[in-house]
Amino acid sequence: MIKTKRVFIFAHCDDEIFCLPLLLDNQAESTVIFLTTLTREQRTDADVNLRQQEALRANRFLSKFGSIKTLFLSGAIFDGTIHVDFDSAKFNELTQIVLEEEPSELVTLSYEAGHQDHDSVEIITRILSKNLSIRMRCFSGYRASAISPRLFSVMKPIDPIEKITFNRILLVLTSIRLMLIYKSQKKTWIGLAPALLSKFAISAFREDRSSSSLEPAKKTNCFYQNRGRALQNEVLSAHQIFVRNFVSPGK
């Protein structure tokens, strides 16, 4: 049987938890690429990179279920700054990795104005998909809730399409194990864990329809701006620069 080859492109070490049903697919070969592993507190990549070490431990655990490889881009990009620090050299490096892996699918988190880094990686992946003519698939991470601009919804696709079947017990137990591995993100899990575990326990897991347009879209309820993490207009301007600089001529 010919296995599906997937390349997962994520902003942060721990984002893979949102795509676990695909990562635990034993009929696929997966490569996970993280674009940033440095927190705001870690001012140099010469220090011990805790998040990278955690990602490698997560890989060893997930590899028990199938063929999974974990890779990192060279050079420092800090959490929250992909739209500022991701340049042509890094895009060329990422393109070369994808070409070497020869995937049939690129997978990332949706463009949903939840975290500016997630949106940056989505538009980068969208450009790669266009340049290399590789199918792209998106899955929801989190975004602002319709109830309050300070609340968030987890794994709620904006435009849900294909439903993915999975083993609920395995997904819940695997999620808990990953949260224990990613100890550096314990503050994040306080907010995300209850919603994420309940989704895997009782809800359907659906793919989100990815945009066919390369034009970044402004969202009316921008969670990262509501939290004071970045200004949406500045992030969108950076994404427009990505499109101008990274799209291959004729695409």
C-alpha positions in Angstrom: 0.0 0.0 0.0 1.3 3.4 -0.9 1.2 5.7 2.1 0.2 9.3 2.0 3.1 11.6 2.6 2.3 14.7 4.6 4.4 17.7 5.6 2.9 19.6 8.6 4.1 23.2 8.9 3.5 24.8 12.3 4.5 28.0 14.0 5.2 26.6 17.5 6.3 23.4 19.1 2.9 22.1 20.5 0.7 23.3 17.6 0.7 19.7 16.4 -1.8 18.8 19.1 -4.5 20.5 16.9 -3.8 18.0 14.1 -3.4 14.8 16.1 -6.0 12.7 14.1 -3.8 13.1 11.0 -0.5 12.6 12.9 -1.8 9.3 14.3 -2.7 8.1 10.9 -0.6 4.9 10.5 -1.3 4.9 6.8 0.7 8.0 6.3 4.3 9.2 6.6 4.6 12.6 8.3 7.2 15.3 8.5 6.6 18.1 11.0 8.4 21.4 10.5 8.4 24.1 13.2 9.2 27.7 12.2 9.9 29.1 15.7 11.1 27.6 18.9 12.1 30.6 20.8 10.0 32.4 23.4 10.2 36.1 24.2 12.1 35.3 27.4 14.8 33.4 25.5 16.8 36.2 23.9 19.4 34.1 22.0 19.3 30.8 20.2 22.7 30.0 21.8 20.9 29.1 25.0 19.4 25.7 25.7 16.3 25.5 23.5 13.7 24.1 25.8 10.8 24.1 23.3 12.9 22.4 20.7 13.9 19.7 23.2 10.2 19.2 24.1 9.3 18.9 20.4 11.9 16.1 20.0 10.5 14.3 23.0 7.0 14.7 21.6 8.3 13.2 18.3 9.7 10.2 20.0 6.4 9.6 21.7 4.3 10.1 18.5 6.7 7.9 16.5 5.4 4.9 18.4 2.2 5.3 16.3 3.7 5.8 12.9 6.4 7.3 10.8 6.9 10.9 12.0 10.0 13.2 11.5 10.5 16.5 13.2 12.5 19.3 11.7 13.3 22.9 12.6 14.2 25.9 10.5 17.7 27.3 11.1 18.1 30.7 12.7 16.1 32.4 15.4 12.5 33.4 15.0 10.8 34.4 18.3 7.3 33.5 19.2 4.9 36.2 17.8 7.3 37.6 15.2 7.1 35.3 12.2 5.4 38.1 10.2 8.4 40.3 11.0 11.3 37.9 10.9 10.4 35.4 8.2 12.4 36.4 5.1 13.3 35.1 1.7 16.2 33.0 3.0 13.9 31.2 5.4 11.3 30.7 2.7 13.9 29.2 0.4 15.1 26.9 3.2 11.5 25.8 3.9 10.9 25.3 0.2 13.9 23.1 -0.1 12.8 21.0 2.8 9.4 20.4 1.3 10.9 19.5 -2.0 13.2 16.9 -0.4 10.3 15.4 1.5 8.2 15.1 -1.7 4.8 15.2 0.1 1.4 14.8 -1.5 -0.2 17.1 1.1 0.8 20.2 3.1 -1.0 20.6 6.4 -1.2 23.7 8.7 -3.5 25.6 11.0 -6.2 27.8 9.6 -6.1 31.5 8.9 -8.5 32.6 11.6 -6.9 35.6 13.4 -6.4 33.6 16.6 -2.6 33.9 16.8 -0.6 36.0 14.3 2.0 33.3 13.9 -0.6 30.7 12.9 -1.9 33.1 10.2 1.6 33.8 9.0 2.4 30.1 8.6 -1.0 29.6 6.8 -0.2 32.2 4.2 3.4 30.9 3.8 2.0 27.3 3.4 -0.6 28.7 0.9 2.2 30.2 -1.2 4.2 27.0 -1.1 1.1 25.0 -2.1 0.6 27.4 -5.1 4.3 27.4 -6.1 4.8 23.7 -5.9 1.3 22.5 -6.9 0.8 20.5 -3.7 -2.5 20.0 -2.0 -3.0 22.1 1.1 -5.2 21.2 4.1 -6.1 23.4 7.1 -7.4 22.7 10.5 -8.7 25.1 13.2 -6.6 25.9 16.2 -8.3 28.7 18.1 -9.9 32.1 17.3 -12.0 34.7 19.0 -15.4 33.6 20.3 -18.6 35.2 19.0 -19.7 35.6 22.6 -16.9 38.0 23.7 -13.7 39.4 22.1 -11.7 38.2 25.2 -12.9 34.6 24.9 -11.8 32.1 22.4 -13.2 29.0 20.5 -11.0 25.9 20.0 -11.0 23.7 16.9 -14.0 25.4 15.4 -13.5 25.6 11.6 -14.8 28.7 9.9 -15.9 26.7 6.8 -15.9 23.0 7.8 -15.7 20.4 5.1 -14.4 16.8 5.4 -15.0 15.0 8.6 -12.1 13.0 9.9 -12.7 9.8 11.9 -10.5 9.0 14.9 -10.1 6.9 18.1 -11.5 9.2 20.8 -9.8 7.5 23.7 -6.4 7.4 22.0 -6.7 11.1 21.0 -7.6 12.2 24.6 -4.8 10.1 26.2 -2.3 11.3 23.5 -3.2 14.9 24.0 -2.7 14.6 27.8 0.7 13.0 27.2 1.7 15.8 24.9 0.6 18.5 27.4 2.8 16.8 30.0 5.8 16.8 27.6 5.3 20.5 26.7 5.7 21.6 30.3 7.0 25.0 29.2 3.5 25.8 27.9 1.7 25.0 31.2 0.1 28.4 31.3 -1.3 27.9 27.8 -2.8 24.5 28.8 -4.7 26.1 31.7 -6.9 27.8 29.1 -6.7 25.4 26.2 -6.7 21.9 27.8 -10.4 21.7 28.9 -11.7 22.9 25.6 -9.3 20.8 23.5 -9.9 17.6 25.5 -13.6 18.0 25.3 -13.5 18.5 21.6 -11.6 15.2 21.1 -13.9 13.5 23.6 -17.3 14.4 22.2 -17.1 16.5 19.0 -16.5 15.9 15.3 -13.1 16.7 13.9 -13.4 18.5 10.6 -11.1 20.0 8.0 -11.4 23.7 7.4 -11.7 24.9 3.8 -8.5 26.7 2.7 -8.7 29.8 0.6 -7.9 29.6 -3.1 -6.9 33.3 -3.0 -3.4 34.5 -2.0 -4.9 37.7 -0.6 -4.7 37.9 3.2 -8.1 38.4 4.7 -9.0 40.9 7.4 -11.1 39.4 10.3 -13.7 41.4 12.1 -12.9 39.8 15.5 -9.1 39.5 15.8 -8.2 37.6 18.9 -4.5 38.4 18.9 -5.2 42.1 18.5 -7.9 41.9 21.3 -5.1 40.5 23.5 -2.6 43.2 22.6 -0.2 40.8 20.9 0.0 42.4 17.5 -2.0 44.8 15.3 -3.9 43.1 12.6 -3.2 45.8 9.9 0.6 45.4 10.5 0.3 41.6 10.2 -1.8 41.8 7.1 0.8 44.2 5.5 3.5 41.7 6.3 1.5 39.0 4.7 1.1 41.0 1.5 4.8 41.4 1.4 5.1 37.6 1.7 2.9 37.2 -1.3 4.9 39.8 -3.4 8.2 38.3 -2.4 7.6 34.6 -2.3 5.1 33.7 -5.0 6.9 32.2 -8.0 6.6 34.2 -11.3 3.6 32.9 -13.4 1.8 31.4 -10.4 
